[in-house]
Amino acid sequence: MNYIAKLKAENEQLKKGIEETIAELIDYQKYYTLPKFEGTENDYAHIKTDVYVKITTIKMYLQHTLNTI
């Protein structure tokens, strides 16, 4: 396998990994929007103000990276 083909294969593998990670993050976001996490009495893990924001930030970073590969 020549060098360019090897790089293309590595890029495709990287893209696949990023896409899988984004899909997992979307699953976590869906999970954390369940009613059991709504309201101030159920926000014991600061889902809306901490966890959800971090997941969104990571997902946006990965999407940007995917778009630049």
For each residue, the residues with C-beta under 8 A, 3 or more apart:
1: 5 6 9
2: 5 6
3: 6 7
4: 7 8
5: 1 2 8 9
6: 1 2 3 9 10
7: 3 4 10 11
8: 4 5 11 12
9: 1 5 6 12 13
10: 6 7 13 14
11: 7 8 14 15 69
12: 8 9 15 16
13: 9 10 16 17
14: 10 11 17 18 69
15: 11 12 18 19 66 69
16: 12 13 19 20
17: 13 14 20 21
18: 14 15 21 22 62 65 66 69
19: 15 16 22 23 66
20: 16 17 23 24
21: 17 18 24 25 62
22: 18 19 25 26 59 62 63 66
23: 19 20 26 27
24: 20 21 27 28
25: 21 22 28 29 55 58 59 62
26: 22 23 29 30 59
27: 23 24 30 31
28: 24 25 31 32 55
29: 25 26 32 33 52 55 56 59
30: 26 27 33 34
31: 27 28 34
32: 28 29 37 47 51 52 55
33: 29 30 37
34: 30 31 37 38
35: 38
36: 42
37: 32 33 34 42 43 45 47 48
38: 34 35 42 43
39: 42 43
40: 43
41:
42: 36 37 38 39
43: 37 38 39 40 46 47 48 49
44:
45: 37 50 51
46: 43 49 50 51
47: 32 37 43 50 51 52
48: 37 43 52
49: 43 46 52 53
50: 45 46 47 53 54
51: 32 45 46 47 54 55
52: 29 32 47 48 49 55 56
53: 49 50 56 57
54: 50 51 57 58
55: 25 28 29 32 51 52 58 59
56: 29 52 53 59 60
57: 53 54 60 61
58: 25 54 55 61 62
59: 22 25 26 29 55 56 62 63
60: 56 57 63 64
61: 57 58 64 65
62: 18 21 22 25 58 59 65 66
63: 22 59 60 66 67
64: 60 61 67 68
65: 18 61 62 68 69
66: 15 18 19 22 62 63 69
67: 63 64
68: 64 65
69: 11 14 15 18 65 66
